Amino acid sequence: MKVGSELVYGGPRATALPSVLLRHSRAGPRCSYSSATPDHVSFIKEVAATQPPQHLSQLLTMLKTKGAKEGLIPLAIPLAKNSSGAVTALLRWPTAPSGMDMPVVEVRKHGVWLLAKNVDQLIHRILVEEDAKNSGESNDELFRASADVGEKLYKKGDFAKSQISKLDIYLLRKVGLFPDVLERKVKWHFEEGDHVSALVTGEFYTKKEHFPGFARPYVFNAEVLLKFVGNFSRLGVLLKQKMLLGELLNHHGGLWVAATRKLLI
């Protein structure tokens, strides 16, 4: 990926770049991880005009340990590029709600996909998934890369101690909500023949407070509804039923919320 490509928006290409970016643009778009952290911090402060996440350096080290060897610094605030060409990046909302953390996303060929709502959540998830693999040396490397931050978020062996059989269920209960995990949950309910739980989980996925600003939940839920219903006339009826379900969830408070969570996990 080159500085000045499709991730650069508006105006002359170099006018907003701090000196650290100008230096890298002359030498090429890539930089080593040894200097990636100060460069990213400078860029986020000077160009994105926001505070960098507190534990950004630990996440960068962990991404490198997982095999993302290149640190990239164009205007979209990428952090690393993996072997498939996808870029892990921080998303800077133009008009972010007050108190909202910078989400971590993956920039793919056809769009931006949410990985986690913030840096700490992604660190937590990476540690849980590596611990669940029980992969020996690579597991230890990731835990060392997370440093004291990782120790605060997750202790090795907690997944096994929880006696929760499925990794996805552990992630939903102990770490947070993730789009890919919720989508797998919907598919799993369908495979088990529990269509009601699948539809309720899909509806839960689209609640705007969970993933504000992202359209993926609505696209996924629409695809699920159309596939399940099979035709547009039945889809209209089902949508009305689902709207009623939404009203019930909103008006009956804790009991309905608790029931929904039970279906999810």
DADA-V161544 format. One record per backbone hydrogen bond with DSSP energy under -1.0 kcal/mol. CO is the residue of the C=O (numbers start at 1). NH is the residue of the N-H. Records with the same first field share a line. If there is no record, write none. Layout:
CO: NH / NH
This chain:
2: 5
5: 8
18: 22
19: 23
20: 24
21: 25
22: 26
23: 27
24: 28
31: 71
35: 39
36: 40
37: 41
38: 42
39: 43
40: 44
41: 45
42: 46
43: 47 / 48
44: 50
53: 56
55: 59
56: 60
57: 61
58: 62
59: 63
60: 64
61: 65
62: 66
63: 68
64: 67
67: 69
70: 81
71: 31
74: 77
77: 90
80: 88
82: 85
86: 82
87: 107
88: 79 / 80
89: 105
97: 100
103: 91
104: 115 / 116
105: 89
106: 113
107: 87
108: 111
111: 108
113: 106
116: 104
118: 122
119: 123
120: 124
121: 125
122: 126
123: 127
124: 128
125: 129
126: 130
127: 131
128: 132
129: 133
130: 134
136: 140
137: 141
138: 142
139: 143
140: 144
141: 145
142: 146
146: 150
147: 151
148: 152
149: 153
150: 154
155: 158
157: 161
158: 162
160: 163
166: 170
167: 171
168: 172
169: 173
170: 174
171: 175 / 176
178: 182
179: 183
180: 184
181: 185
182: 186
183: 187
184: 188
185: 189
186: 190
187: 191
188: 192
189: 194
190: 193
193: 195
194: 198
195: 199
196: 200
197: 201
198: 202
199: 203
200: 204
201: 205
204: 207
207: 210
211: 214
215: 219
216: 220
217: 221
218: 222
219: 223
220: 224
221: 225
222: 226
223: 227
224: 228
225: 229
226: 230
231: 235
232: 236
233: 237
234: 238
235: 239
236: 240
237: 241
238: 242
239: 243
240: 244
241: 245
242: 246
243: 247
244: 248
245: 249
246: 250
247: 251
248: 252
253: 257
254: 258
255: 259
256: 260
257: 261
258: 262
259: 263
260: 264
261: 265
